[in-house]
Amino acid sequence: MPRLPLLACLLPLALFAASEPYPVSPAVAPVPHPAADAPGFVSLFNGQDLAGWKTKGNWVYDTDGTVTLKPRAGETGWKRFDAYIFTERKYRDFVLDLEFKFEPTGNSGVFFCVADPLDPVAKGIELQILDTHGLAKPGHHDCGGIIRAMGAAKNMVKPAGEWNRYTLTLKDRRLTVDFNGERTIVLDLAASPMKDRPAEGHIGFQDEAKRVWYRNVRIKELR
């Protein structure tokens, strides 16, 4: 192929690569998740219903102890912010430990430091949940990534229908995420695109009108 046409073909690829400004987290040693009886943790759900949370979405506390989203007919998309589910309380420094699973093509997200539940994308931070099992090089928008900030060090998400675990630790604007036994995010929020996001806010889960399940959602506040 002549040189100029070849360059013309390669230029769009180079521009695409340059348009991805978010780094991938450095790989570090695996870190165990907190034990079931680790001191200081309290459940964010009361074991009976959704008291302490706010939502207009069809979130249900099931008899098996899971909190699940059951989308209603006609619901679609992610901009229905009042359908997300958020804690009534705000939290600052904490360890958030939870399990989740999703249906095939599933999509949700763990939000934290959300100043305004009706504008969580612009006024909060999201740890992505997405059916990207098997993806070789996950980016910021794939499962385990901090959207618009950092991609996970490795792809740890399990196939749809299997339980996954996140342990998110936030202390003095330093964030780590342990994902199925691996530390996949190490991020200084103050030196990231999230530097202007609030240090304190609500915790919540995204309604993408796709089935998702959460269980063993607990928090340890750090003083």
N, C-alpha and C positions, 0 to 999 in steps of 0.2 A: 504494500500500500504506500502511495506517495506520502512524504513527510507531513505536509500541511493537512491533508484529510485525516491522518492519524492523530495529529495534535487536536484537531477539531473534535474527534471522537473522545479523546482523553480529557479534554477540558471540562465537560460537564461532570465527570466523575471526580475530578479534583475540586471543583466548586462544591459538590455535595459533601465531600469529606471535610472541607473547610467550614461548612455550615454547621457542623456538629461541635459546638464549643464546650461540651460538658465532659469532664474527665471521668475515667474509670477508677474506682477506689483501689488503692494499693492492696496487694495480698498480704495478709498477716496470719499468724498462727490461729488455729481453731480455738474457739472459746465455748465451754459448755453452757447450756442454758440453765437458768436458776432451777434448783430442785423444787419439787412440789411443796415441800414444807419450808422453803427459804423464808427467813424472818422478814417482816416488814411489808409483805404483800397483802393487798386486799382486793377482793373481786370488784370489778366495775359494774357487774350486774348482780341483782339481789337473789337470783335463783328462782324467781317467780314470774317477774314481768319486766317491763322496760322503765320502771320508776327510776328517776334520776337522769333520764335521757329525753331528748326531744326529736321528733320526726313527724313528717306528714307522709312518709313512704310506708310501704306495707312490710315493715320489719316485725318479726314474730319471735317471741321467746318460746321455744318448743319444749315439750316434756322431756326430751333427752338432754336438756341443758345447753343446747345450741341456740344462738341467735341467728336467724336466717332471714334473708330477703326473698320475698315471694312477689315478684313483679305483677302488677295488675294489668289487665288487658289494655293495650294501647300505649303503655308506658315505654319510652325509648329514649336513648341518649343520656348524656351526663350533666346537662345544664339545669336540671331540676333540683336546685340546691336544697330546697326545703324538704326534699325526699331523702336526703342524706340523714344519718342518725348521729347526733352529737351529745356529749355529756353536758349537763346543765352547768357543772362546775368547770372552772379553768384550772390548768395545771402548769407548773413551771419546769422544775428539774425533776426527773423521774426515770424509773425503769418500767417500761410497758411490755408485758409478756403476753402473748396470745397465740392461738392456733387458727388456721383458716383453710378452707378448701373451696373449690369452685367447680361449676359445670364446664364442659368443653366450650372453648372460646370465652371463658369467664373473664370478667373485668370488674375490679373494685379498687379500693385503696384505703390505707390507714392515714388519716389526717391528724395533725397535731399542731400545737401553737396557732390555733385558728382564732383570730380576733373576732371575725364576723362569720357565723355559720351560713349566712346567705351569700357570702362571697369567699368561700374557702380556698379557691384556686389562687386568687390574688392576695388573700390575707391569711394564709396558712402554709403549711408544708405537707407534702404527700409522699408517703412510702408506697410505691406501686404494687398492686396485685393484678396479675395478668397471666393468661394461659400462654406462656412462652417456653414451655418445657422443651428441652433439646436445642435451644438457640445457642450457637457457639459463642458469640460475643455479645452479651446483653449490654444495652445502653441505658440511659437515664429513664427511658419510658418503658422499659421491660421490667418483669417481675424482680423485685429487690432493689430497684433504682429509686433514688430521690429525684422526682420529676423536676426538670429544669435545673438540676444541680450536679448529680453524680450517678454514674452507672455502677452496678454491683461488681465486685472483684471477680465473681464467677457466678454462673447460672446454677442455682440450687433448687429451683422450683420443681416440684414433683408433678406427675401427670394429673390431669383433671380427675377429680373424685378422691384424691388422696390428701391427707392432712399435712399441712406445712406449719412451721413455727417461726415466728419473729420474736426477738427480744431487742427492743429499741431502748437505748440508754441516752438520755440527754442531760448534760451537766455543764453549766457555765458555757453554753453555746457550742459545746463539743458533742457531736453525735456519733454513736456507733450503732450498727445493726448486725445482730447475729441471726443467721438465716439457715435453719436446718443444720445447726452444728458448726457452721463456718462464719467467721467475721467477714462480712461482705461489704460493709460501709464503714469508713473512718473519715469523718468530715468536720472541718471547722466551719460552722455556719457563718461565723463573723467574717470569714475570708472567702465566702462563696456567693453565688447569685441569690442566696436566701438571707443575706446579711441584713436586709431591711425588714424581714418578717418579724413578727412579735416574738418575744422571749417566753411569753405566757399565753395560753389560750385553751380552747376546747379540744377534746379528742373525739374523733368520729370515724365513720366508715362511709364509703361512697356507694350511692345507688346508681348503677349503670343499667338498670332494668335487666340484670342477669342474675341467676341464682348464685348466691354465695353464702357460706356458713362460717360463723366464728364460735369459738368455745374457749373456756379457760382464760378469759380476758381479765387480767389482774394488773395492778399497778403498785409500785413502791415509790413513794415520794422521797426525794433526796433533799436534805436540808443543808 
